[in-house]
Amino acid sequence: MHKHPSKMPQLNPTIDNLSQSISVVNRHAKTATDPKFLYKLKQSSLQKLLIEGKAKKIGLHFSGNPRNSQQQSDILVQCGEYTFHLPPTKKDFEELPHLGSLNQNVRNPKSTISLNQAKKLLIAYTGLKEDKPDQNKPQNKRYVKPVFKKLGESY
């Protein structure tokens, strides 16, 4: 049995659907083997929502996992009922209040959107394209047995 993508209900780019989709993409990016595209999708979507006035920057938080054990801050962005973190710019440090440490008890609501639906909606919203690995390149190299020489034998 094949799943037909057309059977999946098409999501409209409402603030609720977009914020749920960003949440799903962000959650999957944290455990993905190659999260680059998912994080790029999250960042582009939030930037566009900020530009359109559908999301707003609340303030700065200390990062939960700072690089090189330096203290680092992220922007807290609110979109609908959801909040997200983005890397800050110099301008953000000048304009936004610092909210201190992240409250571990605050969680985003559960979302009912699948990763596939979320990616489709955000790709349509941002216009980003996912880089697929080349189909023409052989993915697996053939296994070559190792050749063992007897001790003292030259190669």
N, C-alpha and C positions, 0 to 999 in steps of 0.2 A: 504494500500500500504506500502510495506517495502522498506526502502532504502538499497541498496546493497553496502557495502563498496568497492566492487571491481569496481563499476561504477565510483568512485572518482578517478581522475587521480593521479597516483603515482608521488610524487615530487622527483626530484633528489637532492642530498645533495650539491647543488651549494652554493657559498657564499651568493648569493642574496636570495635564498630560505631559507637557514639556518638563516640568519639575520632577514628576514621577520617573520619566525616562532618564533624566540626568542622574537621579538617585540610583536607578538600576544599573546604568552604565558605570557609575562611580564604584558601586559595590562590587561589580564583576571585575573592574580594573585592578582592584586591590589584590585579587588572587590570580589574575590572568598571567599566562606565560609571557605574552608580549603586550603589555598594557598601553604602549605608546599611543595607538590610534584612539583607544577608549578615553584616555585622559585628554587628548587633543579635541575629541568630540565634546567632552564635558566643558572644557575651557572655552571653545568656540561658541557653544550654545549659551553659556552663561554670559559671555561678552556681548553677544547679540541681544540677549534679554535685557542686559544693563543699558545698552544703547537705546533700545526701544522703550525703556522705562518700565518694563515688566518685572524687573528684579532690582533690588537695591543693596548697596554696600552698607553694612551695619557698623562694622568696626574691624579692629585687628585683634587676633588671638595669637598667643604663643603657639608655635607649631608643636604637635604631639611628638614628632620625630625629626628634630633639627639635624641638618647636615653637619658633619665634622664636630659634633657636640657643641656647636655655637648656639646661642639663643637666636631663634628665627621666628618670624611672625608670618601669618597668613591673613588674607582678607576674609571676613565672614560675610557671605552674600545670602540674602533671603529672597526666595522665589516661591510665591504661594505659601504653602505650609512647610516647605522644606528649607533647610539651610545647607550651604556648601562652603568649602574653602578654596581660594584661588591664591596664586602667588601675587604679592603686592608690588606696586611700582613706587618710585620715590615720592610721587605726588600723593599716593595713598597714605604714606607715613605723615605727611604734612597736614592732610585734610581729615583723616579719620581718627576717632578716639581709640585708645588701646583698652581692650576689655580684659586683659590679663590672661589667665590660663583657661583652657577649654574646659567646660563643664561636662564631665563624662556621663552624667545622667540624662542629658538632653539628646534625644534620638529623633531621626526623621520618621514620619509615619510609614507603615508598611505599604508597598506598592504592589499592584496586581498585574503590572505590565511585564511581558517576557523580554529577555535581552534582545531577541530578534526584532520585536516590535519597537522597542526603545531605540535601537540603532537605526532602524528604518526611518522613524519619525525625526530623530535628530539629524540624520544625514540629509533628509529632505528639507529640514528647517535651515541647516547651516550651508548646505551645498558642498560639504566635504566629500571626498571620495576615499574609500578604503583601498589601500594598496594590497592587491592579492598577489601571492607568490606566483612567479612565472610558471605557467602550465607546461611550457616546452622544456624547461630544465628538468633533468632527472632528479627527483627528490632524494632517492636512496642510491648510494654508491654500492656497487656489487661487493660482496664480501670476498676478500682474498685471503687464502689460508697463509698463515705464517710459515716460513721455511726455517727449520732448525738444522744447524750444522753440528756435527759431532765436535766434542771438545778438542781443540788443537787444529781443526780443519779450517782452511782459509775460505774467505767468502769469494 
